[in-house]
Amino acid sequence: MDAGLYTDSLSELAFERALDVAAASGVRSIEIATGGQSSAPHLRLDDLLESAAERRRFLEAFASRGLRIEALNCSAWPLHPVVGRAHEQLIEKTLRLASELGVPKIVTMSGCPGDGPGATTIGWTWYPWPDDAVELARRNWAAAVELWSGLARIAGERGVTRIAFELHPHHVVYNVPTLLDFRAAVGEVIGANMDPSHLFWQRMDPIAAIGALGSAVHHVHMKDTEINEREVGLAGVLDSRPMDDPSRRAWVFRTVGRVHDAAYWSSFIAALRAAGYDGALSIEQEDPYATPDDGVREAAAFIAERLTDAAGAQPAAPAASR
């Protein structure tokens, strides 16, 4: 394992300047966005697909700084009733570009359909009631399995061996049970992007999740979450208040290490090692209380220390068994 960076963390910087910051911070692996929910500030997808010369220049920008591309990220909304088809095409293009660049992994989301003809947004259900919502969830699941079975075949043809789903609410696959069931339905090319920040606010245990997922951990985002217990007591963790006033939310994303301590993250990394994960620990900086540049540098230094600590650490017991 090594420290990595999702370059959207430095979206305000030009491509090569973002790579300079990564290299100077001790990062060695890069995750870079192709589009979807990202504006893809550091990659021109169509230009790279059309030109071998552009791809060579692109790869040289990494190699000249001692960096490598760990994954392409297309945080898309496949199956969405409005943008779904465009995002499915984005995923297909991302698989093609990954093949051209020799990158065996993409990071994305499973998606979720609408609730029927004329829908304008997703119809995400999470509660087993009422009966029509349960039936909608079944239809959504079947549609997602059909879509991703086809995309998995394309991935195999392109030499992409890992598709890492972010476990995120509003998508069909959002927790450990749904990931494992979906993987059983579609194949082992499907795995998880282990982003503990989304697990923390759902009151999940990332270390227990790693143990349950094992080799299905395909990628890792390093991001922390701060829980405001007073606000949780009033709003619960399903807090829909806007992110632009973090002091009034039940939870907020933080730079890795600012909430959970060094011992926790050493155990987290040790759990990844025990599961056989040997990829990048990709920094995703979304802390409203830190500048992007400062947060990335702080996170990279913190991860480097934890990688050393974790070499001799044992995974912590899951919280539920303590």
VENVENKA-V448803 format. One line per field, one symbol per residue. ss: DSSP state (H for helix, E for strand, L for the rest). Layout:
ss = ???
This chain:
ss = LEEEEEHHHHLLLLHHHHHHHHHHLLLLEEEEEEEELLLLLLLLHHHHHHLHHHHHHHHHHHHLLLLEEEEEEEELLLLLLLLHHHHHHHHHHHHHHHHHHLLLEEEELLLLLLLLLLLLLLLLLLLLLLHHHHHHHHHHHHHHHHHHHHHHHHHHHHLLLEEEEELLLLLLLLLHHHHHHHHHHHLLLEEEEEEHHHHHHLLLLHHHHHHHHHHHEEEEEELEEEELHHHHHHHLLLLLLLLLLHHHLLEEEELLLLLLLHHHHHHHHHHHHHLLLLLEEEELLLLLLLLHHHHHHHHHHHHHHHHHHHLLLLLLLLHHHL
